Amino acid sequence: MPRANRRRRDDLPPLPPAVHRGGEQRVTWRGRTWVTRALSGASSTRTYTCPGCHHPLPPGTAHVVVWPDDGLGSVDDRRHWHTACWRARRGR
Ligand SMILES: [Zn+2]
């Protein structure tokens, strides 16, 4: 048997694949380069807090996940934003 039976107990699963029309984009914001990925609601299974408005992102909400592109980030640096809040973010 291959190692397929091994299950990681991480609470955070790998990021789901990018939504076709969204894909990944790199943007510079606040002096860092960030990768943004649009997620469909179907791939959202947890409740996150949007850093833009501090309101929750319930499971099933299409949104944008953002993380630093400098190699220093970890899953803890991912931020989940409402799509509209990310577009309207300040401090470009
Ligand atoms: Zn928001």
PDB file of the backbone (N, CA, C, O) and the ligand in Angstrom, with CONECT records:
HET     ZN  A 101       1
ATOM      1  N   MET A   1       0.848  -1.195   0.000  1.00  0.00           N
ATOM      2  CA  MET A   1       0.000   0.000   0.000  1.00  0.00           C
ATOM      3  C   MET A   1       0.883   1.244   0.000  1.00  0.00           C
ATOM      4  O   MET A   1       1.847   1.319   0.761  1.00  0.00           O
ATOM      5  N   PRO A   2       0.568   2.192  -0.825  1.00  0.00           N
ATOM      6  CA  PRO A   2       1.297   3.475  -0.749  1.00  0.00           C
ATOM      7  C   PRO A   2       0.949   4.202   0.534  1.00  0.00           C
ATOM      8  O   PRO A   2       0.164   3.726   1.354  1.00  0.00           O
ATOM      9  N   ARG A   3       1.542   5.341   0.682  1.00  0.00           N
ATOM     10  CA  ARG A   3       1.384   6.082   1.937  1.00  0.00           C
ATOM     11  C   ARG A   3       0.085   6.855   1.985  1.00  0.00           C
ATOM     12  O   ARG A   3      -0.049   7.784   2.781  1.00  0.00           O
ATOM     13  N   ALA A   4      -0.855   6.501   1.172  1.00  0.00           N
ATOM     14  CA  ALA A   4      -2.059   7.313   1.061  1.00  0.00           C
ATOM     15  C   ALA A   4      -2.866   7.334   2.351  1.00  0.00           C
ATOM     16  O   ALA A   4      -3.690   8.224   2.559  1.00  0.00           O
ATOM     17  N   ASN A   5      -2.629   6.359   3.209  1.00  0.00           N
ATOM     18  CA  ASN A   5      -3.439   6.311   4.413  1.00  0.00           C
ATOM     19  C   ASN A   5      -2.986   7.310   5.468  1.00  0.00           C
ATOM     20  O   ASN A   5      -3.695   7.576   6.439  1.00  0.00           O
ATOM     21  N   ARG A   6      -1.819   7.846   5.266  1.00  0.00           N
ATOM     22  CA  ARG A   6      -1.345   8.817   6.264  1.00  0.00           C
ATOM     23  C   ARG A   6      -2.196  10.070   6.183  1.00  0.00           C
ATOM     24  O   ARG A   6      -2.401  10.628   5.105  1.00  0.00           O
ATOM     25  N   ARG A   7      -2.668  10.489   7.287  1.00  0.00           N
ATOM     26  CA  ARG A   7      -3.486  11.707   7.318  1.00  0.00           C
ATOM     27  C   ARG A   7      -2.818  12.720   8.202  1.00  0.00           C
ATOM     28  O   ARG A   7      -2.435  12.443   9.338  1.00  0.00           O
ATOM     29  N   ARG A   8      -2.690  13.893   7.652  1.00  0.00           N
ATOM     30  CA  ARG A   8      -2.144  14.972   8.459  1.00  0.00           C
ATOM     31  C   ARG A   8      -3.252  15.522   9.341  1.00  0.00           C
ATOM     32  O   ARG A   8      -4.416  15.596   8.949  1.00  0.00           O
ATOM     33  N   ARG A   9      -2.861  15.893  10.505  1.00  0.00           N
ATOM     34  CA  ARG A   9      -3.863  16.383  11.441  1.00  0.00           C
ATOM     35  C   ARG A   9      -3.907  17.899  11.465  1.00  0.00           C
ATOM     36  O   ARG A   9      -4.491  18.502  12.365  1.00  0.00           O
ATOM     37  N   ASP A  10      -3.291  18.500  10.478  1.00  0.00           N
ATOM     38  CA  ASP A  10      -3.317  19.958  10.442  1.00  0.00           C
ATOM     39  C   ASP A  10      -4.749  20.456  10.389  1.00  0.00           C
ATOM     40  O   ASP A  10      -5.615  19.883   9.728  1.00  0.00           O
ATOM     41  N   ASP A  11      -4.954  21.499  11.080  1.00  0.00           N
ATOM     42  CA  ASP A  11      -6.286  22.111  11.044  1.00  0.00           C
ATOM     43  C   ASP A  11      -6.510  22.838   9.728  1.00  0.00           C
ATOM     44  O   ASP A  11      -7.646  22.983   9.275  1.00  0.00           O
ATOM     45  N   LEU A  12      -5.425  23.293   9.118  1.00  0.00           N
ATOM     46  CA  LEU A  12      -5.548  24.077   7.907  1.00  0.00           C
ATOM     47  C   LEU A  12      -5.236  23.201   6.704  1.00  0.00           C
ATOM     48  O   LEU A  12      -4.096  22.765   6.548  1.00  0.00           O
ATOM     49  N   PRO A  13      -6.190  22.939   5.873  1.00  0.00           N
ATOM     50  CA  PRO A  13      -5.929  22.147   4.661  1.00  0.00           C
ATOM     51  C   PRO A  13      -5.179  22.998   3.647  1.00  0.00           C
ATOM     52  O   PRO A  13      -5.127  24.220   3.779  1.00  0.00           O
ATOM     53  N   PRO A  14      -4.600  22.362   2.641  1.00  0.00           N
ATOM     54  CA  PRO A  14      -3.972  23.156   1.575  1.00  0.00           C
ATOM     55  C   PRO A  14      -5.009  24.056   0.921  1.00  0.00           C
ATOM     56  O   PRO A  14      -6.207  23.774   0.934  1.00  0.00           O
ATOM     57  N   LEU A  15      -4.521  25.127   0.360  1.00  0.00           N
ATOM     58  CA  LEU A  15      -5.447  26.018  -0.330  1.00  0.00           C
ATOM     59  C   LEU A  15      -6.080  25.294  -1.505  1.00  0.00           C
ATOM     60  O   LEU A  15      -5.402  24.558  -2.222  1.00  0.00           O
ATOM     61  N   PRO A  16      -7.339  25.492  -1.701  1.00  0.00           N
ATOM     62  CA  PRO A  16      -7.980  24.907  -2.872  1.00  0.00           C
ATOM     63  C   PRO A  16      -7.477  25.579  -4.139  1.00  0.00           C
ATOM     64  O   PRO A  16      -6.923  26.678  -4.087  1.00  0.00           O
ATOM     65  N   PRO A  17      -7.667  24.931  -5.262  1.00  0.00           N
ATOM     66  CA  PRO A  17      -7.198  25.542  -6.513  1.00  0.00           C
ATOM     67  C   PRO A  17      -7.895  26.853  -6.800  1.00  0.00           C
ATOM     68  O   PRO A  17      -9.012  27.104  -6.347  1.00  0.00           O
ATOM     69  N   ALA A  18      -7.221  27.664  -7.551  1.00  0.00           N
ATOM     70  CA  ALA A  18      -7.765  28.981  -7.853  1.00  0.00           C
ATOM     71  C   ALA A  18      -9.027  28.861  -8.694  1.00  0.00           C
ATOM     72  O   ALA A  18      -9.167  27.968  -9.530  1.00  0.00           O
ATOM     73  N   VAL A  19      -9.914  29.767  -8.448  1.00  0.00           N
ATOM     74  CA  VAL A  19     -11.094  29.861  -9.292  1.00  0.00           C
ATOM     75  C   VAL A  19     -10.649  30.337 -10.664  1.00  0.00           C
ATOM     76  O   VAL A  19      -9.783  31.205 -10.779  1.00  0.00           O
ATOM     77  N   HIS A  20     -11.237  29.773 -11.690  1.00  0.00           N
ATOM     78  CA  HIS A  20     -10.735  30.040 -13.040  1.00  0.00           C
ATOM     79  C   HIS A  20     -10.685  31.527 -13.368  1.00  0.00           C
ATOM     80  O   HIS A  20      -9.670  32.035 -13.845  1.00  0.00           O
ATOM     81  N   ARG A  21     -11.750  32.190 -13.118  1.00  0.00           N
ATOM     82  CA  ARG A  21     -11.766  33.582 -13.565  1.00  0.00           C
ATOM     83  C   ARG A  21     -10.979  34.487 -12.635  1.00  0.00           C
ATOM     84  O   ARG A  21     -10.691  35.638 -12.964  1.00  0.00           O
ATOM     85  N   GLY A  22     -10.637  33.959 -11.482  1.00  0.00           N
ATOM     86  CA  GLY A  22      -9.858  34.774 -10.570  1.00  0.00           C
ATOM     87  C   GLY A  22      -8.377  34.521 -10.714  1.00  0.00           C
ATOM     88  O   GLY A  22      -7.621  35.422 -11.076  1.00  0.00           O
ATOM     89  N   GLY A  23      -7.958  33.305 -10.433  1.00  0.00           N
ATOM     90  CA  GLY A  23      -6.542  33.003 -10.483  1.00  0.00           C
ATOM     91  C   GLY A  23      -5.776  33.742  -9.406  1.00  0.00           C
ATOM     92  O   GLY A  23      -6.357  34.335  -8.497  1.00  0.00           O
ATOM     93  N   GLU A  24      -4.481  33.694  -9.527  1.00  0.00           N
ATOM     94  CA  GLU A  24      -3.639  34.383  -8.554  1.00  0.00           C
ATOM     95  C   GLU A  24      -3.112  35.663  -9.168  1.00  0.00           C
ATOM     96  O   GLU A  24      -2.791  35.730 -10.355  1.00  0.00           O
ATOM     97  N   GLN A  25      -3.035  36.656  -8.337  1.00  0.00           N
ATOM     98  CA  GLN A  25      -2.448  37.912  -8.766  1.00  0.00           C
ATOM     99  C   GLN A  25      -1.493  38.377  -7.689  1.00  0.00           C
ATOM    100  O   GLN A  25      -1.706  38.138  -6.500  1.00  0.00           O
ATOM    101  N   ARG A  26      -0.445  39.038  -8.118  1.00  0.00           N
ATOM    102  CA  ARG A  26       0.493  39.624  -7.165  1.00  0.00           C
ATOM    103  C   ARG A  26       0.315  41.132  -7.162  1.00  0.00           C
ATOM    104  O   ARG A  26       0.262  41.785  -8.205  1.00  0.00           O
ATOM    105  N   VAL A  27       0.226  41.648  -5.970  1.00  0.00           N
ATOM    106  CA  VAL A  27       0.045  43.088  -5.835  1.00  0.00           C
ATOM    107  C   VAL A  27       1.014  43.586  -4.770  1.00  0.00           C
ATOM    108  O   VAL A  27       1.399  42.849  -3.862  1.00  0.00           O
ATOM    109  N   THR A  28       1.394  44.832  -4.898  1.00  0.00           N
ATOM    110  CA  THR A  28       2.225  45.470  -3.890  1.00  0.00           C
ATOM    111  C   THR A  28       1.336  46.333  -3.021  1.00  0.00           C
ATOM    112  O   THR A  28       0.568  47.159  -3.515  1.00  0.00           O
ATOM    113  N   TRP A  29       1.449  46.134  -1.745  1.00  0.00           N
ATOM    114  CA  TRP A  29       0.602  46.865  -0.804  1.00  0.00           C
ATOM    115  C   TRP A  29       1.358  46.987   0.504  1.00  0.00           C
ATOM    116  O   TRP A  29       1.877  46.008   1.040  1.00  0.00           O
ATOM    117  N   ARG A  30       1.405  48.186   0.995  1.00  0.00           N
ATOM    118  CA  ARG A  30       2.091  48.462   2.256  1.00  0.00           C
ATOM    119  C   ARG A  30       3.539  47.980   2.229  1.00  0.00           C
ATOM    120  O   ARG A  30       4.060  47.469   3.221  1.00  0.00           O
ATOM    121  N   GLY A  31       4.172  48.151   1.080  1.00  0.00           N
ATOM    122  CA  GLY A  31       5.587  47.846   0.993  1.00  0.00           C
ATOM    123  C   GLY A  31       5.930  46.376   0.840  1.00  0.00           C
ATOM    124  O   GLY A  31       7.106  46.014   0.845  1.00  0.00           O
ATOM    125  N   ARG A  32       4.937  45.535   0.704  1.00  0.00           N
ATOM    126  CA  ARG A  32       5.196  44.109   0.510  1.00  0.00           C
ATOM    127  C   ARG A  32       4.464  43.649  -0.736  1.00  0.00           C
ATOM    128  O   ARG A  32       3.519  44.283  -1.205  1.00  0.00           O
ATOM    129  N   THR A  33       4.926  42.542  -1.246  1.00  0.00           N
ATOM    130  CA  THR A  33       4.225  41.926  -2.365  1.00  0.00           C
ATOM    131  C   THR A  33       3.349  40.807  -1.822  1.00  0.00           C
ATOM    132  O   THR A  33       3.782  39.986  -1.013  1.00  0.00           O
ATOM    133  N   TRP A  34       2.132  40.797  -2.281  1.00  0.00           N
ATOM    134  CA  TRP A  34       1.149  39.840  -1.782  1.00  0.00           C
ATOM    135  C   TRP A  34       0.601  39.023  -2.946  1.00  0.00           C
ATOM    136  O   TRP A  34       0.456  39.517  -4.064  1.00  0.00           O
ATOM    137  N   VAL A  35       0.311  37.801  -2.661  1.00  0.00           N
ATOM    138  CA  VAL A  35      -0.396  36.966  -3.611  1.00  0.00           C
ATOM    139  C   VAL A  35      -1.857  36.960  -3.205  1.00  0.00           C
ATOM    140  O   VAL A  35      -2.187  36.753  -2.037  1.00  0.00           O
ATOM    141  N   THR A  36      -2.711  37.182  -4.155  1.00  0.00           N
ATOM    142  CA  THR A  36      -4.138  37.127  -3.865  1.00  0.00           C
ATOM    143  C   THR A  36      -4.762  36.020  -4.698  1.00  0.00           C
ATOM    144  O   THR A  36      -4.409  35.828  -5.862  1.00  0.00           O
ATOM    145  N   ARG A  37      -5.655  35.323  -4.114  1.00  0.00           N
ATOM    146  CA  ARG A  37      -6.356  34.257  -4.820  1.00  0.00           C
ATOM    147  C   ARG A  37      -7.842  34.367  -4.516  1.00  0.00           C
ATOM    148  O   ARG A  37      -8.255  34.443  -3.359  1.00  0.00           O
ATOM    149  N   ALA A  38      -8.623  34.372  -5.567  1.00  0.00           N
ATOM    150  CA  ALA A  38     -10.075  34.416  -5.405  1.00  0.00           C
ATOM    151  C   ALA A  38     -10.582  33.008  -5.119  1.00  0.00           C
ATOM    152  O   ALA A  38     -10.268  32.064  -5.843  1.00  0.00           O
ATOM    153  N   LEU A  39     -11.351  32.883  -4.078  1.00  0.00           N
ATOM    154  CA  LEU A  39     -11.921  31.590  -3.722  1.00  0.00           C
ATOM    155  C   LEU A  39     -13.425  31.615  -3.942  1.00  0.00           C
ATOM    156  O   LEU A  39     -14.109  32.593  -3.643  1.00  0.00           O
ATOM    157  N   SER A  40     -13.909  30.510  -4.470  1.00  0.00           N
ATOM    158  CA  SER A  40     -15.358  30.400  -4.609  1.00  0.00           C
ATOM    159  C   SER A  40     -15.967  30.067  -3.254  1.00  0.00           C
ATOM    160  O   SER A  40     -15.278  29.584  -2.355  1.00  0.00           O
ATOM    161  N   GLY A  41     -17.213  30.319  -3.121  1.00  0.00           N
ATOM    162  CA  GLY A  41     -17.865  29.993  -1.868  1.00  0.00           C
ATOM    163  C   GLY A  41     -17.827  28.513  -1.559  1.00  0.00           C
ATOM    164  O   GLY A  41     -17.802  28.111  -0.396  1.00  0.00           O
ATOM    165  N   ALA A  42     -17.823  27.700  -2.612  1.00  0.00           N
ATOM    166  CA  ALA A  42     -17.863  26.255  -2.399  1.00  0.00           C
ATOM    167  C   ALA A  42     -16.612  25.750  -1.697  1.00  0.00           C
ATOM    168  O   ALA A  42     -16.645  24.719  -1.026  1.00  0.00           O
ATOM    169  N   SER A  43     -15.512  26.473  -1.851  1.00  0.00           N
ATOM    170  CA  SER A  43     -14.265  26.010  -1.244  1.00  0.00           C
ATOM    171  C   SER A  43     -14.032  26.638   0.120  1.00  0.00           C
ATOM    172  O   SER A  43     -12.982  26.430   0.729  1.00  0.00           O
ATOM    173  N   SER A  44     -14.986  27.393   0.596  1.00  0.00           N
ATOM    174  CA  SER A  44     -14.836  28.047   1.887  1.00  0.00           C
ATOM    175  C   SER A  44     -15.612  27.256   2.929  1.00  0.00           C
ATOM    176  O   SER A  44     -16.839  27.172   2.869  1.00  0.00           O
ATOM    177  N   THR A  45     -14.897  26.679   3.879  1.00  0.00           N
ATOM    178  CA  THR A  45     -15.552  25.818   4.855  1.00  0.00           C
ATOM    179  C   THR A  45     -15.368  26.307   6.279  1.00  0.00           C
ATOM    180  O   THR A  45     -15.838  25.674   7.224  1.00  0.00           O
ATOM    181  N   ARG A  46     -14.705  27.403   6.431  1.00  0.00           N
ATOM    182  CA  ARG A  46     -14.487  27.923   7.780  1.00  0.00           C
ATOM    183  C   ARG A  46     -15.009  29.341   7.857  1.00  0.00           C
ATOM    184  O   ARG A  46     -15.265  29.986   6.840  1.00  0.00           O
ATOM    185  N   THR A  47     -15.159  29.808   9.071  1.00  0.00           N
ATOM    186  CA  THR A  47     -15.521  31.207   9.259  1.00  0.00           C
ATOM    187  C   THR A  47     -14.253  32.006   9.526  1.00  0.00           C
ATOM    188  O   THR A  47     -13.496  31.698  10.446  1.00  0.00           O
ATOM    189  N   TYR A  48     -14.034  33.014   8.731  1.00  0.00           N
ATOM    190  CA  TYR A  48     -12.882  33.891   8.888  1.00  0.00           C
ATOM    191  C   TYR A  48     -13.373  35.273   9.276  1.00  0.00           C
ATOM    192  O   TYR A  48     -14.554  35.594   9.142  1.00  0.00           O
ATOM    193  N   THR A  49     -12.450  36.075   9.755  1.00  0.00           N
ATOM    194  CA  THR A  49     -12.769  37.474  10.011  1.00  0.00           C
ATOM    195  C   THR A  49     -12.059  38.319   8.977  1.00  0.00           C
ATOM    196  O   THR A  49     -10.841  38.228   8.818  1.00  0.00           O
ATOM    197  N   CYS A  50     -12.803  39.122   8.289  1.00  0.00           N
ATOM    198  CA  CYS A  50     -12.243  39.989   7.258  1.00  0.00           C
ATOM    199  C   CYS A  50     -11.444  41.102   7.919  1.00  0.00           C
ATOM    200  O   CYS A  50     -11.978  41.813   8.771  1.00  0.00           O
ATOM    201  N   PRO A  51     -10.179  41.270   7.548  1.00  0.00           N
ATOM    202  CA  PRO A  51      -9.389  42.346   8.161  1.00  0.00           C
ATOM    203  C   PRO A  51      -9.814  43.737   7.710  1.00  0.00           C
ATOM    204  O   PRO A  51      -9.430  44.738   8.316  1.00  0.00           O
ATOM    205  N   GLY A  52     -10.594  43.797   6.661  1.00  0.00           N
ATOM    206  CA  GLY A  52     -10.997  45.098   6.161  1.00  0.00           C
ATOM    207  C   GLY A  52     -12.133  45.698   6.973  1.00  0.00           C
ATOM    208  O   GLY A  52     -12.122  46.889   7.282  1.00  0.00           O
ATOM    209  N   CYS A  53     -13.106  44.878   7.315  1.00  0.00           N
ATOM    210  CA  CYS A  53     -14.279  45.407   8.010  1.00  0.00           C
ATOM    211  C   CYS A  53     -14.487  44.723   9.359  1.00  0.00           C
ATOM    212  O   CYS A  53     -15.373  45.118  10.117  1.00  0.00           O
ATOM    213  N   HIS A  54     -13.686  43.705   9.670  1.00  0.00           N
ATOM    214  CA  HIS A  54     -13.762  42.983  10.937  1.00  0.00           C
ATOM    215  C   HIS A  54     -15.096  42.274  11.117  1.00  0.00           C
ATOM    216  O   HIS A  54     -15.512  41.980  12.238  1.00  0.00           O
ATOM    217  N   HIS A  55     -15.744  42.011  10.028  1.00  0.00           N
ATOM    218  CA  HIS A  55     -16.967  41.223  10.072  1.00  0.00           C
ATOM    219  C   HIS A  55     -16.644  39.809   9.625  1.00  0.00           C
ATOM    220  O   HIS A  55     -15.664  39.595   8.911  1.00  0.00           O
ATOM    221  N   PRO A  56     -17.445  38.850  10.029  1.00  0.00           N
ATOM    222  CA  PRO A  56     -17.134  37.466   9.683  1.00  0.00           C
ATOM    223  C   PRO A  56     -17.387  37.145   8.213  1.00  0.00           C
ATOM    224  O   PRO A  56     -18.211  37.759   7.535  1.00  0.00           O
ATOM    225  N   LEU A  57     -16.636  36.157   7.766  1.00  0.00           N
ATOM    226  CA  LEU A  57     -16.838  35.571   6.442  1.00  0.00           C
ATOM    227  C   LEU A  57     -17.367  34.156   6.680  1.00  0.00           C
ATOM    228  O   LEU A  57     -16.579  33.235   6.896  1.00  0.00           O
ATOM    229  N   PRO A  58     -18.644  33.976   6.644  1.00  0.00           N
ATOM    230  CA  PRO A  58     -19.181  32.638   6.940  1.00  0.00           C
ATOM    231  C   PRO A  58     -18.796  31.647   5.858  1.00  0.00           C
ATOM    232  O   PRO A  58     -18.489  32.040   4.733  1.00  0.00           O
ATOM    233  N   PRO A  59     -18.809  30.352   6.193  1.00  0.00           N
ATOM    234  CA  PRO A  59     -18.556  29.339   5.163  1.00  0.00           C
ATOM    235  C   PRO A  59     -19.511  29.527   3.989  1.00  0.00           C
ATOM    236  O   PRO A  59     -20.680  29.871   4.165  1.00  0.00           O
ATOM    237  N   GLY A  60     -18.992  29.297   2.802  1.00  0.00           N
ATOM    238  CA  GLY A  60     -19.805  29.442   1.613  1.00  0.00           C
ATOM    239  C   GLY A  60     -19.756  30.820   1.004  1.00  0.00           C
ATOM    240  O   GLY A  60     -20.438  31.079   0.012  1.00  0.00           O
ATOM    241  N   THR A  61     -18.963  31.715   1.572  1.00  0.00           N
ATOM    242  CA  THR A  61     -18.845  33.058   1.042  1.00  0.00           C
ATOM    243  C   THR A  61     -17.659  33.128   0.081  1.00  0.00           C
ATOM    244  O   THR A  61     -16.531  32.822   0.467  1.00  0.00           O
ATOM    245  N   ALA A  62     -17.902  33.520  -1.140  1.00  0.00           N
ATOM    246  CA  ALA A  62     -16.793  33.762  -2.067  1.00  0.00           C
ATOM    247  C   ALA A  62     -15.992  34.939  -1.553  1.00  0.00           C
ATOM    248  O   ALA A  62     -16.558  35.957  -1.156  1.00  0.00           O
ATOM    249  N   HIS A  63     -14.676  34.802  -1.558  1.00  0.00           N
ATOM    250  CA  HIS A  63     -13.848  35.872  -1.011  1.00  0.00           C
ATOM    251  C   HIS A  63     -12.448  35.786  -1.595  1.00  0.00           C
ATOM    252  O   HIS A  63     -12.188  35.002  -2.508  1.00  0.00           O
ATOM    253  N   VAL A  64     -11.558  36.593  -1.062  1.00  0.00           N
ATOM    254  CA  VAL A  64     -10.179  36.655  -1.542  1.00  0.00           C
ATOM    255  C   VAL A  64      -9.263  36.278  -0.391  1.00  0.00           C
ATOM    256  O   VAL A  64      -9.390  36.803   0.715  1.00  0.00           O
ATOM    257  N   VAL A  65      -8.341  35.364  -0.660  1.00  0.00           N
ATOM    258  CA  VAL A  65      -7.319  35.049   0.339  1.00  0.00           C
ATOM    259  C   VAL A  65      -6.017  35.691  -0.114  1.00  0.00           C
ATOM    260  O   VAL A  65      -5.674  35.664  -1.296  1.00  0.00           O
ATOM    261  N   VAL A  66      -5.301  36.267   0.838  1.00  0.00           N
ATOM    262  CA  VAL A  66      -4.123  37.079   0.548  1.00  0.00           C
ATOM    263  C   VAL A  66      -3.000  36.633   1.475  1.00  0.00           C
ATOM    264  O   VAL A  66      -3.220  36.419   2.668  1.00  0.00           O
ATOM    265  N   TRP A  67      -1.795  36.492   0.925  1.00  0.00           N
ATOM    266  CA  TRP A  67      -0.657  36.159   1.779  1.00  0.00           C
ATOM    267  C   TRP A  67       0.606  36.777   1.196  1.00  0.00           C
ATOM    268  O   TRP A  67       0.657  37.065   0.001  1.00  0.00           O
ATOM    269  N   PRO A  68       1.629  36.986   2.029  1.00  0.00           N
ATOM    270  CA  PRO A  68       2.853  37.633   1.553  1.00  0.00           C
ATOM    271  C   PRO A  68       3.596  36.747   0.566  1.00  0.00           C
ATOM    272  O   PRO A  68       3.605  35.522   0.692  1.00  0.00           O
ATOM    273  N   ASP A  69       4.212  37.379  -0.409  1.00  0.00           N
ATOM    274  CA  ASP A  69       4.931  36.654  -1.449  1.00  0.00           C
ATOM    275  C   ASP A  69       6.431  36.722  -1.246  1.00  0.00           C
ATOM    276  O   ASP A  69       7.191  36.536  -2.196  1.00  0.00           O
ATOM    277  N   ASP A  70       6.871  36.984  -0.031  1.00  0.00           N
ATOM    278  CA  ASP A  70       8.302  37.152   0.209  1.00  0.00           C
ATOM    279  C   ASP A  70       8.935  35.908   0.810  1.00  0.00           C
ATOM    280  O   ASP A  70      10.098  35.940   1.210  1.00  0.00           O
ATOM    281  N   GLY A  71       8.201  34.835   0.877  1.00  0.00           N
ATOM    282  CA  GLY A  71       8.768  33.600   1.393  1.00  0.00           C
ATOM    283  C   GLY A  71       8.860  33.539   2.897  1.00  0.00           C
ATOM    284  O   GLY A  71       9.289  32.528   3.452  1.00  0.00           O
ATOM    285  N   LEU A  72       8.469  34.595   3.559  1.00  0.00           N
ATOM    286  CA  LEU A  72       8.563  34.625   5.012  1.00  0.00           C
ATOM    287  C   LEU A  72       7.236  34.275   5.670  1.00  0.00           C
ATOM    288  O   LEU A  72       7.160  34.068   6.881  1.00  0.00           O
ATOM    289  N   GLY A  73       6.229  34.214   4.877  1.00  0.00           N
ATOM    290  CA  GLY A  73       4.909  33.997   5.447  1.00  0.00           C
ATOM    291  C   GLY A  73       4.644  32.534   5.740  1.00  0.00           C
ATOM    292  O   GLY A  73       5.373  31.651   5.289  1.00  0.00           O
ATOM    293  N   SER A  74       3.617  32.300   6.484  1.00  0.00           N
ATOM    294  CA  SER A  74       3.149  30.954   6.751  1.00  0.00           C
ATOM    295  C   SER A  74       1.638  30.986   6.625  1.00  0.00           C
ATOM    296  O   SER A  74       1.048  32.010   6.278  1.00  0.00           O
ATOM    297  N   VAL A  75       1.030  29.865   6.907  1.00  0.00           N
ATOM    298  CA  VAL A  75      -0.426  29.867   6.819  1.00  0.00           C
ATOM    299  C   VAL A  75      -1.041  30.879   7.770  1.00  0.00           C
ATOM    300  O   VAL A  75      -2.156  31.354   7.555  1.00  0.00           O
ATOM    301  N   ASP A  76      -0.299  31.204   8.829  1.00  0.00           N
ATOM    302  CA  ASP A  76      -0.831  32.182   9.767  1.00  0.00           C
ATOM    303  C   ASP A  76      -0.897  33.574   9.166  1.00  0.00           C
ATOM    304  O   ASP A  76      -1.604  34.442   9.677  1.00  0.00           O
ATOM    305  N   ASP A  77      -0.168  33.789   8.090  1.00  0.00           N
ATOM    306  CA  ASP A  77      -0.168  35.102   7.461  1.00  0.00           C
ATOM    307  C   ASP A  77      -1.249  35.233   6.406  1.00  0.00           C
ATOM    308  O   ASP A  77      -1.423  36.304   5.824  1.00  0.00           O
ATOM    309  N   ARG A  78      -1.957  34.185   6.159  1.00  0.00           N
ATOM    310  CA  ARG A  78      -3.059  34.316   5.215  1.00  0.00           C
ATOM    311  C   ARG A  78      -4.161  35.165   5.830  1.00  0.00           C
ATOM    312  O   ARG A  78      -4.485  35.068   7.013  1.00  0.00           O
ATOM    313  N   ARG A  79      -4.710  35.987   4.979  1.00  0.00           N
ATOM    314  CA  ARG A  79      -5.838  36.796   5.422  1.00  0.00           C
ATOM    315  C   ARG A  79      -6.976  36.585   4.438  1.00  0.00           C
ATOM    316  O   ARG A  79      -6.783  36.508   3.225  1.00  0.00           O
ATOM    317  N   HIS A  80      -8.137  36.496   4.996  1.00  0.00           N
ATOM    318  CA  HIS A  80      -9.327  36.268   4.176  1.00  0.00           C
ATOM    319  C   HIS A  80     -10.174  37.525   4.188  1.00  0.00           C
ATOM    320  O   HIS A  80     -10.639  37.975   5.235  1.00  0.00           O
ATOM    321  N   TRP A  81     -10.358  38.067   3.031  1.00  0.00           N
ATOM    322  CA  TRP A  81     -11.060  39.344   2.881  1.00  0.00           C
ATOM    323  C   TRP A  81     -12.341  39.132   2.091  1.00  0.00           C
ATOM    324  O   TRP A  81     -12.418  38.274   1.212  1.00  0.00           O
ATOM    325  N   HIS A  82     -13.351  39.942   2.430  1.00  0.00           N
ATOM    326  CA  HIS A  82     -14.450  40.082   1.487  1.00  0.00           C
ATOM    327  C   HIS A  82     -13.867  40.640   0.188  1.00  0.00           C
ATOM    328  O   HIS A  82     -12.978  41.491   0.212  1.00  0.00           O
ATOM    329  N   THR A  83     -14.364  40.163  -0.916  1.00  0.00           N
ATOM    330  CA  THR A  83     -13.836  40.649  -2.200  1.00  0.00           C
ATOM    331  C   THR A  83     -13.939  42.168  -2.281  1.00  0.00           C
ATOM    332  O   THR A  83     -12.999  42.832  -2.717  1.00  0.00           O
ATOM    333  N   ALA A  84     -15.051  42.708  -1.874  1.00  0.00           N
ATOM    334  CA  ALA A  84     -15.243  44.161  -1.955  1.00  0.00           C
ATOM    335  C   ALA A  84     -14.302  44.893  -1.002  1.00  0.00           C
ATOM    336  O   ALA A  84     -13.800  45.967  -1.332  1.00  0.00           O
ATOM    337  N   CYS A  85     -14.061  44.323   0.173  1.00  0.00           N
ATOM    338  CA  CYS A  85     -13.178  44.985   1.132  1.00  0.00           C
ATOM    339  C   CYS A  85     -11.746  45.000   0.621  1.00  0.00           C
ATOM    340  O   CYS A  85     -11.039  45.994   0.788  1.00  0.00           O
ATOM    341  N   TRP A  86     -11.312  43.911   0.004  1.00  0.00           N
ATOM    342  CA  TRP A  86      -9.958  43.881  -0.527  1.00  0.00           C
ATOM    343  C   TRP A  86      -9.799  44.927  -1.618  1.00  0.00           C
ATOM    344  O   TRP A  86      -8.788  45.627  -1.678  1.00  0.00           O
ATOM    345  N   ARG A  87     -10.796  45.028  -2.470  1.00  0.00           N
ATOM    346  CA  ARG A  87     -10.704  46.021  -3.539  1.00  0.00           C
ATOM    347  C   ARG A  87     -10.691  47.434  -2.980  1.00  0.00           C
ATOM    348  O   ARG A  87     -10.087  48.334  -3.563  1.00  0.00           O
ATOM    349  N   ALA A  88     -11.346  47.622  -1.867  1.00  0.00           N
ATOM    350  CA  ALA A  88     -11.473  48.966  -1.305  1.00  0.00           C
ATOM    351  C   ALA A  88     -10.447  49.234  -0.217  1.00  0.00           C
ATOM    352  O   ALA A  88     -10.545  50.247   0.475  1.00  0.00           O
ATOM    353  N   ARG A  89      -9.468  48.356  -0.046  1.00  0.00           N
ATOM    354  CA  ARG A  89      -8.515  48.520   1.049  1.00  0.00           C
ATOM    355  C   ARG A  89      -7.750  49.842   0.910  1.00  0.00           C
ATOM    356  O   ARG A  89      -7.580  50.391  -0.178  1.00  0.00           O
ATOM    357  N   ARG A  90      -7.312  50.306   2.047  1.00  0.00           N
ATOM    358  CA  ARG A  90      -6.580  51.568   2.064  1.00  0.00           C
ATOM    359  C   ARG A  90      -5.093  51.321   2.161  1.00  0.00           C
ATOM    360  O   ARG A  90      -4.649  50.201   2.414  1.00  0.00           O
ATOM    361  N   GLY A  91      -4.336  52.364   1.960  1.00  0.00           N
ATOM    362  CA  GLY A  91      -2.903  52.309   2.175  1.00  0.00           C
ATOM    363  C   GLY A  91      -2.134  51.716   1.028  1.00  0.00           C
ATOM    364  O   GLY A  91      -1.130  51.038   1.242  1.00  0.00           O
ATOM    365  N   ARG A  92      -2.573  51.952  -0.168  1.00  0.00           N
ATOM    366  CA  ARG A  92      -1.876  51.389  -1.324  1.00  0.00           C
ATOM    367  C   ARG A  92      -0.449  51.886  -1.393  1.00  0.00           C
ATOM    368  O   ARG A  92       0.291  51.515  -2.304  1.00  0.00           O
TER     369      ARG A  92
HETATM  370 ZN    ZN A 101     -14.959  42.782   4.865  1.00  0.00          ZN2+
END
